[in-house]
Amino acid sequence: MNITYLPSAYLINGLRNLEDIKRVESNFFLRAVRIENNSSNRIQLNQYRFDIQRDSKTLKTIIYNEEMIKKKAEDVSNLIDALAHPDLAKFFLGTAEFWKKENLSLNELEQNQETGLRLEHFVYMDKEPVNQLKFTVFYTENYEEKIEEIVIPLKQYTSKNDYKFPLRGAWIPVNTSDNPYEHRRMHSQEFGFDLVKVDKDMNLSSNSGKKNEMFSYYGEEVIAIADGVIIDSFDQLPDNPAAGEFLPEEDLGKTINESGYLPVAAGNYIVIEHPGKEFSFYAHLIPNSLKVKNGEKIKQGQVIGFLGNSGNSTAPHLHFHLMQGPDPLAARGLPCKFSNLTGLEGEKVEFLNKNFSIVYTD
């Protein structure tokens, strides 16, 4: 049996200090697991077991029975059927191909057949962080009970640069890593977030049909979070006409044919390379508003564009994430630590991992 997983090598443990109760929350995301039968015999998968561990000591165990294994396999099959475009596969998995569609099965695998699971989110609270996840497969081969296991390291990630917030003033982060059902489902966006403001009536609603210019923060200056070089950008996609309204399908199809899937998802965007091979990504900008060009060296705090409503966007906002490579679809998402943010009561805020909080910077 051969077991592989994504993200490969290790999972990033997004920690949160819970000072009031003197605990640390470990929060990590297993994107996908592939289980291949490389034996000449037929095997039957009976149980999956996840052990959350610190230094090989198990602190919590989660078990999936045979019925759950089948459901997980069906979920993988449904995903593969939905990912018709290679860019979509990279968007969710970080690679154009992980499972082989023609070899997929459920929990009974002939030689070279495979199965798997995806999008497993783990949260564990203790006095100290956990540092590994052991995954064990219990299976039957030739009437003999067997097991195969792998140990997946969990690592904390520290930003390599001093980063400043990409907007000025007071903002509300939404769809943060605190919510495993939004950005976190996408490979490069695991620690991404959207930034919006409330209206004068303190509403966060997208107000379907409301014109872009009626949002007070439409057109706000977007600034570079650190010194770097512009390595990629796009500014030719029109804004969506209003909140909750999108461009015609034929226009989006033409954009995909000419420029790939990324502009349809991100709208007008900018990618900046920073020292230490960290890359920042800014999306949904106003068309033809970019103040920089590819190859240009820029400084921290420099205006690079203006907040808009282009691409897969239901209302004006800025999407931002930090990543480990230049490809906004396939690069691994990273936590981004900011040095100039405060919260509603003046407390220092470093990571945006709490939905609907309020953060502020000059």
ABEGO torsion letter per residue (X at the ends): XBBBBOBBGBBBBBBBBBAAAGBBBBBBBBABBBBBBABABBBBBABBBBBBBBGGBBABBBBBBAAAAAAAAAAAAAAAAABABAAAAAAAAGBABABBAAABBBABBBBGBBBEBBGBBBBBBBABBBABBBBBBBBBBGGBBBBBBBBBBBBBBBBABBBBBABBEBBBBBGBAABAABAAABAAAAABBBBBBBBAAGBABAGBGBBAAABAABGBBBBBABBEBBABBBAABBBBABBGBBBBAAAAAAAAAAAEAAAAAAEBBBBBBBBGGBBBBBBGBBBGABABBBGBBBBBGBBAEBBBABEBBABBBBBBBBBABABAAABBBBBBBBAABBBAAGBBBABBABBGBBBBBX
